[in-house]
Amino acid sequence: MNERFEQFALECYHRYSEHNVDLEKFAKLIVKECAKLAKAKSVSIVNKAELYAEDEDELTSAQAIAWQFLVLEKEIQQHFGVD
């Protein structure tokens, strides 16, 4: 099992549930992690573009791509009803 999943499972331990894990909390943590990854990718794209873009067009293109990752973050959160 992925190390992050194991960490999530520990965070979601619930003594009285069927599997000793609060599955709803576990699912929310996974969704939040996916959204966080999309946001981090957006920041990474902008940071790299600011360092390596050779002109304004390249920087603008990178910013547009980064914006799509921010949109993806929000769509993931809305789709699963997680903030």
Secondary structure by P-SEA (a helix, b strand, c coil): ccaaaaaaaaaacccccccccaaaaaaaaaaaaaaaaaaaaaaaaaaaaaaccccaaaaaaaaaaaaaaaaaaaaaaaaaccc
